[in-house]
């Protein structure tokens, strides 16, 4: 079984079926880029993987553990959803940093909230919080933000905010890091800044799923590319195949329209 195994994911909103039976796989340490036109279902799939949306059908497994199976027993308690969500870290398109917290506080917040649920929390609160702050500080330094730990989001550039968001997603040590259009809100200079960070994560063999319109970047950084159209994965394979020599006409048409735009 693949490290990430997604089978038959369906999701409808009202009478509109956005995902129509998505199948995809990913091995540990690989980078999967999801490409396709707006409305193809890429972001909805990412939200289903992170359990921000509950699929109507299908299953999701990570490292052999079934996290969701629509045909199995329901597990809808908030604690169950939170536990499953820990397998994934999500970097949002619009950063979603808390404006009232510093960069360090934004990165450390989720870990401190989870620490409160540990049985030994009362006796070890100071040490647990110290460890969480140390981890957050290390991640921000890794993102090149050692001098911005105490800065608030409004004091940071868009690229710096995105790097804080990446550090926050990494803080809980997820199995898979997900990005939803990580550069769409950035100008070209800041886009290059964030893409450098993602390249570095790929070189460290961080398992990632990236929704992107940056086809050249997808070709460079990915080990797998999946082209989505009409709520399904039309074609998946290495970038030299899917982008360089697509097997299917639907994929070729999309890439030709992208190149001509």
N, C-alpha and C positions, 0 to 999 in steps of 0.2 A: 504494500500500500504506500502511496506517495505521502510525503510529509504533510502537505495540504491536499485534501481530497474533497472536492465539491461535486455533488451529484444532483442533477434534476431540480435545481433551485428555481422556484417560481414565486413571483410576488406581484399582486395586483393592488391598485389603489382605485377604489370604486369599481367601475366597470372596465378600467384600463389595465391590461396585463403588461407590466413593464419588463419583468423577467419571465421567459417562457420555457424554462428548462435548461438552466446553465450547468454545464459540466466543465470542470477544469482541474488540473493537478499541478503541483509544484513540489520540487524536492528541497530539502533543507539547504540553506546557503545560496539558493537561486534567487534571481530577481525577475519578477513577472510584470511586464507592462501591459496594461489594458488600453487598447486604442480603439477608435471608432467615432462616428459622428455624435454630436449632442443628441440625447434622447435614446441612445442605444442601450442604456441600462447600466452603464459602468459604475456610476456613483451609487445607484441603488444596490448593486451587487456588493460594493464595498461596505455599505451600511448594514446589509444583511450579515456579512462576515463578522462585523463588529457588534452585532445584535442591537444596533440602534433601530433596526426594523426586524420583525419576525417573519421569516419566509412562510409562504402558504404551503409549500411542498418542498421535498428534497432533503438533503443531509449535508452536514459539514463535519469533517474529521480533521484533527491535527495530531500528528505523531501517533496515529493509531487510536486516539481517543475520540469517540463520537461526541461532539459538542452539541449537535442538533440533529434530530431526525423527526420530521413531521409525522412519520408513520409510527413513531415510538411514543412512550409516555410523555406527557407534557411536563415541562419543568419551567414554570413561569414565576416562581418566587424571585423577588428582587435579588436575594443572595445568590441564587443559581445563575441568573443572568449576569451578575457582576463577576462571578467566578469564571464563567465562559468567556466574558469579555477580556479577561486578563491575558488570554492567549494572543490577543491582537492589540497593537498600538496604532492609533489613528491620528494622522496629521491632517487637520482640516484645511479646506481651501482658503478660509478667511481667518486662519490662525486660532481664533476663539480663546485668546488669553484673557485671564481675569484682570480687568484694568486696575483694580484696587490692590493688586499684589505685585511685588517685585518679580524680576525674572527668576530669582532663586526660589521665592515662595510659590510661584506658578509651577515650577518643576517638582517641588517637594510635596505639594498639597495632597495629591492622590495617595501617595505613600503614607502620609500621616493619617489620613482618614482610614485607610485600611489597617494601619497599625492598631487603631483603637479597638479593632475586632479580635486582636490576639489575646489569648487567655492571660498571658503574663504582662499585659500592657501596663497595669497600674504600678507594678514593681519595677518596670524597666522603661518607663516613658522617656526619661531624659536620654538614656543610651540609644533607644530606638530612634528618637527624633534626631539625635546627633548623627547617627549612621545615615539616616535619610537625607539630611542636609549635606553630608559629605558626598554622598552619591550624586545629589543634584549639582553640587559645585563641580565635581569631576566631569559630569556630562556637559555643563555649560563651558567649561574650559576646553573640552574636546570640540565643541562647536565654535571655538574662537571667541568666546564671550567672557573671558576671565575678568575683564574690566567693566562688565555690565551687570554683575550679579545683583546689585541694589537698584538697578534702573527699572522704572515702571514702563509698561508697554508704550505709552504715549511718548516716551523719551527714546524709543528705539526706531530704527528704520524698518521698512517692511521686511527686508532680508533678515535683519536681526530678530524680528518678531517670529519669523518662520523658523529660524534656528532654535529659538527658545521652545517653540511648539514641538520641534523634532526631539529636543532634549527631554521635554515632558513626556512624549510618547515612549521614549526609551527608558524612562525612569523605573517603570515596573517590570523591566526585562521581559517584554513580550516575545513569544515565539516568532511572530510575524509582524513586521512594521508595514503599515498601509499609508499611502499618500493619495489624497484626492486633489488632483491638479495643483501640485505644490508651488507652481510658478505663475499661476494665472493672474494673481493680483499684483505681480511685480513688474517693474520696468526691466529692460534688457540687462542692465548692469547688475541689478539685484538678482535677476534670474540666474545669471552665471554663478553668483555667489552661492546660492542654494544648491544648484546642480553640482557644484564642487563638493559640497557636504554629502550629497547623496552618492556621488561617485566613491567617496571615501568609505561610506557605509557598505557599499557593494564590494569594495576591495577587502573589507573585513568579513565578508561573507555573511552579512546580515540578510536574513530572508525577508524579502520585500514584495509587496504588491503595489504597483504605482498606476493610477489613472492619469494619463497624460495626453496632451495634444502635441507634445514635442517629439515628433517622429524621429528626428536625427538623434536626440538624446536617448529615446527608447532603443534605437538600434545599437547605440554605443554601450549602454550600461546594462542592458537586459541579457539574461540567459534564455528567457522565454518571452514571447510576445503573443498575446491573444487579441484577435480582432473581433469585436462585438458589433452586431447589427441586428436590429429588431428583437432585442431581448435574449439573444442566444450568442454563444461563442461560435463563430463561423469557422475560424481557423486558429490553431495554436501550434507553435513550434519555435525553433531558434530564430532570432531576428534575421539572420541571413536568408532564411527560408520565407518567413511570413512577410517581411518588408522587402527583402531583396529579390525573391522569386516566388511570389504567392501562387498557390496551387489553384485557388478558386477565383472565379470571375468577380464575385462580390468584393473580395479583398482588393483585387486589382483596380476596380472602379473607384473604391475609396481612396487608395493611395494616389491614383492619377488625379482625382479631384483635389486632394490635399496639395500635391505638387504644383498644380496649376493655379491655386488660390493665392 
